[in-house]
Structures are given as C-alpha cells and as structure tokens.
Amino acid sequence: WSYTVVLYSDFGYKYITIILPSKCLVAETEWGYIPVVSIR
C-alpha cells in the first residue's frame, strides 16, 4: 500500500510518500494523526 501524506506548512504543501503495512486511513506524526490519500 502506497500513500501520499499531505502536510500543510507556512511554506505551502509538503508531499511525503510513505508505505504502510496495512490499510490505515491515518498516519501518526509529530503533529498528531493526519489522513492519508491512496495513490495506488
């Protein structure tokens, strides 16, 4: 499963691609839980 995590900052959108071992709908980051969008 490949996902793109979209993080918003003062500099605009930041795209980070991560791989999750399951069909998780959220990713835990230092900013808390954020949604992920599948890019399969």
Summary of the structure (lengths in Angstrom):
residues: 40
radius of gyration: 10.1
end to end distance: 6.9
largest distance: 30.9
contacts: 81
relative contact order: 0.40
helix: 0%
strand: 65%
